[in-house]
Amino acid sequence: MLSYEELTPPERELWDAFPEGRRVDLRTGTAESDDPVAGAGWGAERTVRAAVVAMLLLGAHDGDRGSGTVASLRLAGARVTGRLDLSGAEVSHLFSLVGCRLEEPVRLYGATTRTVVITDSWVPGVDCELARIGGDLDLRRSVVEGGSLNLINARMAGNLLVSDAEIAGTDEWAVLGGGLILEGSVFGQRLITRGGLRLPGAQLLSGLFLQGARLGDTEGVALAAEVMAASSVDCSQGFTAQGQVVLRSARIAGLLSFEDAHLNGDGIALDCVSMVVGELDHRPAAPPSGVVDLRSAQATWFRDSERSRPGKVLLDGFTYGGIRSAGGGSSVVRGGDEVSRRLDWVRRNPGYAPQPYEQLAAWYRKIGHDDDARRVLLAKQRHRRLGLSLPARLWGHLLDVTVGYGYRPWMAGVWLLALTLLGTLAFSTHEPRPVKEGEGSPFQPFVYTLDLLIPIGDLGQRSGWYWSEGGLQWLAYLLIAFGWVLTTALVAGVTRALQKS
C-alpha cells in the first residue's frame, strides 16, 4: 500500500477530498484540452494512479470525515494510469469519474458496489461480469474503445445508462449482457456501437430504450436478445441496426416499437420467432433490407405501415388480438382497399400457408366485418389452388367462377338467372314436339328451362316435350349439364366454407 508521502499532488488532493465526498476537478476549462480522447498527453499534474483509486474505494482512508458527510470518490479531468481492478471486492462508496481517461480496462468482475459513474470519459473496456451493483452503472457520453462492456450475469438495482455513449468492441460484440438482471431500465438513446448488443436471457424489468441508437457495423447481428424478458423495448426515432435484430422467444409485456427505425440486416432483418409481446409497432422508416420473421409470434396488438413492409415476411403461426390503424385505434376501415392492402401483406409470406389468412379473417369477423372475412378466405382458396394438380386446379376454377368457393353463393343465383333468361328466349322461337300427342301441359319456355336447370324434382315440362331441331336439343343438354354443375359446385363450396378448409 502506498503511503501518503508517496502520493503525487493530484493524488493527495483526491485523498484529502475522499472522506468528505468532495469532487477533485483537474480540468482546465478548455474543451479541446479537456477532451479525454486526447488525454494520453496529459501530464503529471492531471495523472492519478489506479492503485490510489482502488485503495480509497477499498477503505484505506475512511476516517477524518466532516460532520454530515459521506465518503465518496469524485474525480474529474484526470488521466488514470494502471489497471483499476476491483474484482471480487466489496465497494461501499460512490465511485464517480467524469471527463477522465483510463489507460487500462476497468475490472469489476464479481464485485459488489454502489452506483458506478464513468461519464464523458475514455476507457478501453469495462468488465462487470457477475457484479452486483446496488445502484446505476452510468456510462453516458463515454467512449469505450478497444474492449467490450461486459455485463454477463450481472445484477443491478438501478439503471444502465449508456445514452450518447460510443462502444467499440474488438470482436463481434460491443456489449455482452447475457443473463443480466436489471431492476431498472437500459437507457441507450443515441448509443453508437461497433459490434452488436448481446442480451440473451436478460431480465430488464423496466425496459430497453434505444431511441436513435446505431448498433453494429457489420453483416452480423446488431441486437441479440433471445429469451429476453422486458416490460417494453423502444427502438424508434431513427434507431439503426446494421445487422440482424434477433428477439426469438423474447417476452415483452408492453410495447415493442420500430417506428421510424432502419433495419438493415442481411438475410433476416428482424427475427421474432415465438416472441410474445403486448403491442408490436412495425412501422420502420423504410422497408427492412431483409426478411421479417414473425413465425409463431404472439401480439395482443399489431401495427404496421404499408409503405414500410418488407419484400418477404414469414407469417405462419403469427397470431394477434387486433390490428391498430395509423391513428392508434382499431383498424376498422371498410372497403376493398383496406382488405387488398392486408392481403398484399399476407401474400408476402413465401409459399402457401393457410394460417395467416385464417388469422386475418378471424380479426375481420371479430370486428363485425363478415364480408371482408369471406373475401380473405376466398383469397386463401385461390392461393391454395396454385399448388394443386391440373385436375384439381380446373375444379377449383369452376368452384371459383360459380360460387366463389362457397363464400359467394349468390353467384349461383346469377348464373341460374342468366341461363334461365337464355333458355327462355331461345325456346320461345320454336315449338317443340310433344312426347305424346294430346297429353301433358302446354309448353311454357320459362318453366321448361327451369325444369332443365333444376336436377332435383320434375316440373312436367322436360319429360313431355322434345326438339327436332338439333341446336335447341343441344342447348337443352347443356342446360341440364350446367344445372348439375351449379348444384354440385354450390354444395361443395358451401360445405368447404362451413368446414373452414
Summary of the structure (lengths in Angstrom):
residues: 501
radius of gyration: 37.2
end to end distance: 80.0
largest distance: 139.9
contacts: 1694
relative contact order: 0.04
helix: 30%
strand: 26%
